[in-house]
Amino acid sequence: MTTQFSRVRFIMTEPSHPGNVGSASRAIKTMGFHDLVLVAPKTPEITTQPEAIALASGAIDVLNSAPILATLDEALAPVTLAFALTARSRDLGPSVCDIREAAQIAQEHLGSHQEARIALVVGTERSGLTNEQIGLCHRVCHIPANPEYSSLNVSQAMQLAAWEIRYALMQTQPTTEEGLPPPGRRPASTEAVLALLVHWQEALEAVEFLNPAYPKKLMPRMRHLFSRNNLSQDEVDMMRGVCTAMIQTARFGPHKPQG
């Protein structure tokens, strides 16, 4: 159980209130988690502000160890399944689930192999997550609340999410290496999928399927397609091979066997 808890990451994007960062540290620690990441906070010294320290209470260790990263891409790089916590529905984006469904999905994902890592991502206190940030995640996750007043403080949202995931993980036994899938069949990290998307765009441009001057929404739709299908590392490697073949054929023509 401890191993699975250590593979759950909580990400706050562009936090502006030190108190919320301190409260979030306390919220996740009370549920047995410790991996808090801050992306581009409004104040670089946000974790050392008196309000953050006061509201962290006994979770100063979580607060002090929270890395500050420049982009959400960096925060999600080692993650294999990410949930975007948002109260607003989007026309284009990942599949939607509620927080209890997300916890069950997370539990099954973490139990499938020891390299799996999940993340829960919250947006700014004022406007939440952008469409671009949500597009980097695999699922959109809602917390069912009063429809007449569904807005939750970010630290409250993290507390609820942490509780649901804790409860789901407590129903399982620690995983062992026996019976786990081989490395290639395990889910690819966000970093690997994003690298594939860059390669895929290069290939689509090479075969003139994508006009970079008029991309429209093709690449965001492709990103959602890849994220929704939870690609394995083998599948990422296969698609990268397809990209390489497309680019080489576009540049040099089809290969003709000798003889």
Secondary structure, DSSP 8 states (H G I E B T S, - for coil): -HHHHTTEEEEEES---HHHHHHHHHHHHHTT--EEEEES-SSTTGGGSHHHHHHHGGGHHHHHH--EES-HHHHHTT-SEEEEE-SS--SSSSEEEEHHHHHHHHHHHHHH-TT--EEEEE-BTTTB--HHHHHTSSEEEE----TTS----HHHHHHHHHHHHHHHHTTS----STT---GGGSB--HHHHHHHHHHHHHHHHHTTSS-TTS-TTHHHHHHHHHHHTT-BHHHHHHHHHHHHHHHHHHHH-------
